[in-house]
Amino acid sequence: MTFPAAGLPVSLPGFRLWLGRLVNDLRGGRSCLLLLPSSLLDGPEPVSERLLDELLHELDEFVLLPPADGDVHTPDAAPATPPVPAPRTAPDATLWSGLAPVLDYDDGLGGLFTSVPSSGAVTRSQPTRAPTEAEALADLLERLAKELHFGQGTVGDDDTAGDVLLRLVKGPTGVPETRPVVVRGWREPAPTATGHLLRRVVAVAKEAGLPPGSRPRALVLATTRDLPPGLPGQLAREDVAVHWWWGVTGRLDTATVVALSRPPLDSSLEQNQLYEAVAQATITEICGPFLSVAASLAVRWEDGRPETLPAALREAVADHPVPERSEANASDATRVSGPRPDEALLPAWNLSAVDSWDGRLRRYPDHCLESRHAMESHVWLAQSHVLLPLVDASRERFATVVRANARIPLQRLAEQYGPRRDLDDGQVPTSTLIDTMELGAMWGAYRDGAIVLSPQDRRHLRILRAARNHLAHRTPLSGDELRRLIAELCR
């Protein structure tokens, strides 16, 4: 089975957990802002739209706001004479936008947010002119009123009848509207419109004193270019839950994709099974959250030898290149990742060239082709993850051979070659000291004549000791060393 190259990992546990947290916030009465990399909007079938479909499927009810007129993000074929798209520029934070400030009390400017459905199509004198921020907000509210079937005066004759957002508190039947209002920020012509909608929905709910479960709520899906600068950090966490497409997949997800993509292993031998486990762990560690590359590498790296890994990775990366590679150099794979990408990482994050995985910041796998140290570090980590527990278990079993072949009293053997003890440790049994003896100490006891070993036991100890020393010093095993060690572990 091969994982889809540009597929949404809807069946993987990491995605289900991430989606569940978002849905739970909405059902609990909180508005949500979902931030996606710009690259998820690309292509004839963008991942963003498929993600939206999956999200709406999880919600019981919702109100999906239709796109603005002249939307340029619909992935349909372009018309013969395409319209001139309106420019999407972030507002100047130093200038007043012309919109009323959004506060948590009635500022007397609620009329700015008044919108009622028009009786016919809106006529614009300049079709190609970008709408002002006030016009964009008014158009958004007009479309929302149509979706909610808010006709003028249907709620009552008070001053809230014409304010679409205030009327969410009462709804068309006098009951608060609790269905999430879903807005796609990339289909709105002005970044400020979605930002004001999100803030105002929260404000009117608080002003009405509604409990969380009965509050109107909004879900805004957007990229960083679809919002006013700095908006995610300005939203109060208790009012709006901000979810980033960041750290969605984890080690279990990547390992699952790799296992499903690997060619069938036509062998039941324990050695081959262990060798395959090391190969899959290596692919998982190399590719991290980049599932498309992981699936491709799982197919291409057939022999599992570290020496052939760079060539196979080069081919896998070529199958799924990241555009504008130079912009993806801002991350450090050794850093501990936070709950969201740092400001300096946003260009690379928007290219889907950096992500959080297993608590670490991970770059696109092609950086391993540029850095031998990075490649060896990932291979070493994968080998250590699989092999070190087995090496230690083999060491414990070999302690029986040491005890049975001692040429000096066991108490003396334990004192001379056992682990060092502090004076505060008290009396440690001799058997415990021998059981915890390190491989290097066992080899030293043999070299000093304190124990005698058969040629087979001597070879076994030598291979275990060499492999343990390599891994302890962050040095990956070569293909031949890996084969020899696995043969000894499985004998």
Residue pairs with C-beta under 8 A, 6 or more apart in sequence:
1 260
1 261
2 260
2 261
2 295
2 299
3 257
3 260
3 261
3 291
3 292
3 294
3 295
4 292
4 295
5 292
5 295
5 296
5 319
5 320
6 43
6 47
6 292
7 291
7 292
8 15
8 47
8 50
8 51
8 54
9 15
9 248
9 249
9 253
9 257
9 291
10 16
10 54
12 249
12 252
12 253
12 256
12 257
13 250
13 252
13 253
14 248
14 249
14 250
14 252
14 253
15 248
15 249
15 253
18 243
18 247
18 248
19 54
19 55
19 58
21 243
22 32
22 34
22 55
22 241
22 243
23 55
23 58
23 59
25 32
25 241
25 243
26 32
26 59
26 180
26 217
26 219
28 212
28 213
29 178
29 211
29 212
29 213
29 214
29 215
29 217
30 212
30 217
30 239
30 240
30 241
31 198
31 201
31 202
31 217
31 218
31 219
31 220
31 239
31 240
31 241
32 180
32 217
32 218
32 219
32 220
32 240
32 241
32 242
32 243
33 198
33 220
33 222
33 227
33 231
33 232
33 235
33 240
33 241
33 242
33 243
34 219
34 220
34 221
34 222
34 243
34 245
35 222
35 223
35 224
35 232
35 242
35 243
35 244
35 245
36 48
36 51
36 221
36 222
36 223
36 245
37 223
37 245
37 349
37 350
37 351
37 352
38 223
38 224
38 225
38 350
38 351
39 350
39 351
39 352
40 46
40 47
40 48
40 51
40 245
40 352
41 47
41 48
41 73
41 186
41 223
43 75
44 75
45 75
46 75
48 184
48 186
48 221
49 75
51 221
52 182
52 184
52 221
55 219
56 62
56 64
56 182
59 180
61 179
62 179
62 180
62 181
62 182
62 219
63 144
63 147
63 148
63 177
63 179
63 180
63 181
63 182
64 147
64 182
65 140
65 143
65 144
65 147
65 181
65 182
65 183
65 184
66 143
66 147
67 73
67 74
67 184
67 187
67 188
68 136
68 139
68 140
68 143
68 187
68 188
68 189
69 122
69 139
70 83
70 85
70 86
70 127
70 189
71 187
72 85
72 86
73 184
73 186
73 187
83 127
83 128
84 128
86 128
86 129
86 130
86 131
86 189
87 130
88 189
88 190
88 191
88 225
88 226
90 191
90 225
90 228
90 229
91 97
91 133
91 191
91 192
91 228
91 229
93 228
93 229
93 230
97 133
97 134
97 192
98 132
98 133
98 134
99 112
99 133
99 134
99 137
99 192
99 196
100 107
100 109
100 110
100 112
100 113
101 107
101 109
102 196
102 199
102 200
102 203
103 203
104 203
104 206
104 207
105 207
106 207
110 159
110 163
110 166
111 162
111 163
112 134
112 137
113 137
113 141
113 163
113 164
113 165
113 166
113 200
114 141
114 162
114 163
114 164
115 138
115 141
115 142
115 144
115 145
115 162
115 164
116 142
116 145
116 150
116 151
116 152
116 162
116 164
117 142
117 145
117 146
117 150
117 151
117 152
118 142
122 139
130 189
130 190
131 139
131 189
131 190
132 190
133 190
133 192
133 193
136 188
136 189
136 190
136 192
136 193
137 190
137 192
137 193
137 196
137 197
139 193
140 183
140 188
140 193
140 194
140 197
141 164
141 165
141 197
144 164
144 181
145 164
148 164
148 167
148 168
148 172
148 177
149 172
150 164
150 167
150 172
152 161
152 162
153 161
154 161
154 172
155 161
155 167
155 170
155 171
155 172
155 174
156 170
160 166
160 167
160 169
160 170
161 167
165 197
165 200
165 201
165 204
165 216
166 204
168 176
168 177
168 181
168 201
168 204
168 205
168 216
169 176
169 177
169 204
169 205
169 208
169 210
169 216
170 176
171 177
176 208
176 210
176 214
176 215
176 216
177 216
178 213
178 214
178 215
178 216
178 217
180 217
180 218
180 219
181 197
181 201
181 216
181 217
181 218
181 219
182 218
182 219
182 221
183 194
183 197
183 218
183 219
183 220
183 221
184 221
184 222
185 191
185 194
185 220
185 221
185 222
185 223
185 226
185 227
186 221
186 222
186 223
186 226
188 194
188 226
191 225
191 226
191 227
191 228
192 228
194 220
194 222
194 226
194 227
195 227
195 228
195 231
197 218
197 220
198 218
198 220
198 235
198 240
199 235
201 216
201 217
201 218
202 236
202 239
202 240
204 216
205 215
205 216
205 217
206 239
223 350
224 346
224 350
232 242
232 340
235 242
242 340
244 339
244 340
244 341
246 337
246 339
246 340
246 341
246 349
246 355
246 356
247 289
247 337
247 339
247 355
247 356
247 357
248 289
248 355
249 289
249 291
249 355
249 357
250 289
250 357
250 358
251 284
251 357
251 358
253 289
253 291
254 284
254 287
254 288
254 289
254 291
254 294
254 357
255 280
255 281
255 284
257 291
257 294
257 295
257 298
258 280
258 283
258 284
258 287
258 294
258 295
258 298
259 280
260 295
261 294
261 295
261 296
261 298
261 299
262 276
262 279
262 280
262 298
262 299
263 299
263 302
265 272
265 273
265 276
267 273
270 490
271 486
271 487
271 490
274 386
274 390
274 486
274 489
274 490
275 304
275 482
275 483
275 486
276 304
277 386
278 304
278 382
278 383
278 386
278 387
278 482
278 486
279 301
279 304
280 298
281 382
281 383
281 385
281 386
282 304
282 306
282 309
282 378
282 379
282 382
282 383
283 294
283 297
283 298
283 301
284 294
284 382
285 378
285 379
285 381
285 382
285 385
286 294
286 297
286 309
286 313
286 365
286 368
286 375
286 378
286 379
286 382
287 293
287 294
287 297
287 365
288 355
288 357
288 358
288 360
288 362
288 365
289 355
289 356
289 357
289 362
290 320
290 355
290 362
290 364
290 365
292 319
292 320
293 316
293 317
293 319
293 320
293 364
293 365
296 315
296 316
296 319
296 320
297 312
297 313
297 316
297 365
300 312
300 315
300 316
301 308
301 309
301 312
301 313
301 316
302 312
305 479
305 482
306 379
306 476
306 477
306 478
306 479
306 482
307 478
307 479
309 375
309 379
310 368
310 369
310 375
313 365
313 366
313 368
313 369
314 369
316 365
317 364
317 365
317 366
317 369
322 328
322 351
322 352
322 353
322 364
322 366
323 351
324 351
325 353
325 366
327 347
327 348
327 351
327 353
328 347
328 348
328 351
328 353
328 354
328 363
328 364
329 348
329 367
330 344
330 345
330 347
330 348
330 354
331 345
331 348
331 354
331 361
331 362
331 363
332 361
333 360
333 361
333 362
333 363
333 367
333 374
334 360
334 361
335 360
335 361
336 359
336 360
336 361
337 356
337 357
337 359
337 360
337 361
338 356
341 349
341 354
341 356
345 354
345 361
348 354
348 363
349 355
352 364
353 363
353 364
354 361
354 362
354 363
354 364
355 361
355 362
356 362
367 374
368 374
368 375
368 378
369 375
376 475
376 476
377 474
379 476
380 471
380 474
380 475
380 476
383 471
383 476
383 477
383 482
384 471
387 467
387 471
387 477
387 485
387 489
388 468
388 471
390 489
391 439
391 464
391 467
391 468
391 471
391 485
391 489
394 464
394 488
394 489
395 438
395 439
395 442
395 464
395 468
396 435
398 439
398 442
398 457
398 460
398 461
398 464
399 434
399 435
399 437
399 442
401 453
401 457
402 413
402 434
402 437
402 442
402 445
402 451
403 410
403 431
403 434
405 451
405 452
405 453
405 457
406 413
406 450
406 451
407 449
407 450
407 451
407 452
408 450
410 430
410 431
410 434
411 430
413 434
413 445
413 450
413 451
414 430
414 433
414 434
414 437
415 433
416 445
416 450
417 437
417 441
417 442
417 444
417 445
417 450
418 433
418 434
418 436
418 437
418 441
419 433
419 436
419 437
419 438
419 441
421 428
437 445
439 461
439 464
439 465
439 468
440 465
440 468
440 469
442 451
442 461
442 465
443 461
443 462
443 465
445 451
446 452
446 453
446 458
446 461
453 461
459 488
460 488
460 491
463 484
463 485
463 488
464 485
464 488
466 481
467 477
467 481
467 485
470 476
470 477
470 481
471 477
477 485
